[in-house]
Each structure stands twice: as C-alpha cells, then as structure tokens.
Amino acid sequence: MKKYFLAILFIIVSIGNTAIGEDDLWDNFGDQNTYGQEAVSDEDFQKAIESKKGKKKRDKNIPKGEQFSQSNETNAIINSSKELPILLIPLTLKLSENKIIPIGHYQVEGVKEGNNVYLKLYQAHDVIAKIPANETNDDFNEPTINFVKLLPHGDNHVQIIYGGIDFNAYTVIDIAE
C-alpha cells in the first residue's frame, strides 16, 4: 500500500513541477542568441580591449586646447574658500537696543566694504545679522585658513574671531539678558 501511495505522490509532484517551470529562463538554455544578443569572438574581444588601452581619460574641468597645471594644495584652498564656516551661538546676543541674534547655527562670511570689515551671519540664504568687525593680522593660533569661533570675553561679552583667505577679523558683542 505504501508503494502505491508513494508512486501516486511522485506523479502528482512531478506534474505540478512541470506546470510551474513553463516559460522560464531555462527554456532558452544553451541558445547563443538568447534575447537578441550575438556571440563575440575572441578576436573581436581583443580588438575592443586594445582600442581602450591607448586612450587616456581627459579631465572635463580643463578647457580644451589649454595647458593647465595646479597643485593639490591650491585646489584645496580654492575649494575651502567657497565653503562658509559654521558658528554655533548657544546664547542670545545683543547688537543694539532693538536688534538681537537668537540662539542657533550660522554660516559666517567676512566682507570688506570700502575701509570697513563686516561679519555676515547667514541662516539658509537669509542674512540674519551684519556685524561690524576689526581687521587684524592675528591668526589666533588656528590650524586652518577658514575658521570662526565664539570665545568668552568677560562676564557680559563674547568675542567672535574669524579667519579667511582675504583677512582675519574679530568683534566683541554683548550678551542679552
């Protein structure tokens, strides 16, 4: 009885598998032109490899016809000057009687306008504050070219130091109560 049951079970399972396996990828097994692809000979393959070996990739940032040489350090300095340093202000600052700088993160840009130096504080693309600053030759012992820091300056004041490629500056601001 067990032999008949196993034989019937085997027939049912094998019939079910053929129904599941119809129209699958194995129907084209062994066909060279599966999905319209053509076989490539060894000779064609070697020609394609040889044609790619002689060509050098050209830097697309360099205009055609011009000789251009720039060191990695110069490129790093140019790219770093495009990125504005970020300053975290953890307390409310008072610029004047009716103007304050709230707590937050600000991108800082140093700007020279005539003989005056200003620090512009940005959030997104909006200028939150334009603070007058004093230009200096002091690099504040900072290891980088572009920097901005908030330092304590007495009990009721803070000092913002700024460094950029063009100039270094500092300003002292009152803490709002």
Buried (B, 14 or more C-beta within 10 A) or exposed (E): EEEEEEEEEEEEEEEEEEEEEEEEEEEEEEEEEEEEEEEEEEEEEEEEEEEEEEEEEEEEEEEEEEEEEEEEEEEEEEEBEEEBBEBEBEEEBBBEEEEEBEEEEBBBBBBEEEEEBBBBBBEEEEEBBBBEBEBBEEEBEBEEBBBBBBEEBEEEBBBBBBBBEEBBBBBEBBBEE
